[in-house]
Amino acid sequence: MSNLYIRKFVERLQHFELRGAKDFQCPIQDAKMLHSEITRLLLDLEQAKTPKSSADAITVEMQGGSF
């Protein structure tokens, strides 16, 4: 999970902010990869929120005695 394009975006944004730029351009390939990383992170987050079904079987034994 390197998140290279997310880090690259943040670094570029900070660089342009320091220069006082109002806009910056991003190559389409970088934008696609950034989109892919963000989507993967959101899917991972959503998957982590959903409860996982327990694959462990629970055995319950009941004895009625002389009932």
RORO-598113 format. One line per field, with one value per residue (C-alpha): residue number from 1; residue in three letters; chain; x, y, z. Coordinates in nm, 2 decimals, decimal comma. Each point is the difference from the previous one (the first is absolute). Example, Ala and Ser with C-alpha at 12.3 -4.5 7.8 and 13.67 -1.06 7.14 Angstrom:
REM residues 2
n = (1 2)
res = (ALA SER)
chain = (A A)
px = (1,23 0,14)
py = (-0,45 0,34)
pz = (0,78 -0,07)
//
This chain:
REM residues 67
n = (1 2 3 4 5 6 7 8 9 10 11 12 13 14 15 16 17 18 19 20 21 22 23 24 25 26 27 28 29 30 31 32 33 34 35 36 37 38 39 40 41 42 43 44 45 46 47 48 49 50 51 52 53 54 55 56 57 58 59 60 61 62 63 64 65 66 67)
res = (MET SER ASN LEU TYR ILE ARG LYS PHE VAL GLU ARG LEU GLN HIS PHE GLU LEU ARG GLY ALA LYS ASP PHE GLN CYS PRO ILE GLN ASP ALA LYS MET LEU HIS SER GLU ILE THR ARG LEU LEU LEU ASP LEU GLU GLN ALA LYS THR PRO LYS SER SER ALA ASP ALA ILE THR VAL GLU MET GLN GLY GLY SER PHE)
chain = (A A A A A A A A A A A A A A A A A A A A A A A A A A A A A A A A A A A A A A A A A A A A A A A A A A A A A A A A A A A A A A A A A A A)
px = (0,00 0,24 -0,25 0,26 -0,24 -0,17 0,33 0,11 -0,33 0,04 0,37 -0,09 -0,29 0,23 0,26 -0,25 -0,15 0,34 0,04 -0,34 -0,14 -0,37 -0,01 0,21 -0,02 0,03 0,07 -0,30 0,19 0,09 -0,37 -0,11 0,24 -0,10 -0,36 0,09 0,18 -0,28 -0,26 0,20 0,04 -0,38 -0,08 0,24 -0,16 -0,35 0,10 0,16 -0,32 -0,22 -0,01 0,17 -0,20 0,16 0,11 0,04 -0,28 -0,16 -0,12 -0,26 -0,08 -0,30 -0,08 -0,34 0,09 -0,31 -0,23)
py = (0,00 0,27 0,27 0,15 0,22 0,13 0,10 0,15 0,20 0,14 0,09 0,18 0,18 0,12 0,11 0,21 0,14 0,13 0,17 0,16 -0,17 0,01 -0,30 -0,29 -0,27 -0,37 -0,25 -0,21 -0,32 0,13 0,10 -0,35 -0,16 0,24 -0,09 -0,37 0,03 0,21 -0,25 -0,29 0,17 0,07 -0,36 -0,12 0,23 -0,11 -0,37 0,06 0,15 -0,30 -0,27 -0,32 -0,31 -0,24 -0,32 -0,17 -0,23 0,03 -0,33 0,01 -0,31 -0,01 -0,29 -0,03 -0,25 -0,19 0,25)
pz = (0,00 -0,12 -0,09 -0,23 -0,20 0,31 0,15 -0,33 -0,02 0,36 -0,07 -0,32 0,17 0,28 -0,25 -0,20 0,32 0,11 -0,34 0,04 -0,31 -0,04 -0,24 -0,10 -0,27 0,04 -0,27 -0,08 0,08 0,35 0,04 -0,09 0,24 0,27 -0,06 0,01 0,34 0,16 -0,13 0,14 0,34 0,02 -0,09 0,26 0,26 -0,09 0,02 0,34 0,13 -0,10 0,26 -0,11 0,04 0,24 -0,17 0,34 0,08 0,35 0,15 0,27 0,19 0,23 0,23 0,14 0,27 0,11 -0,17)
//
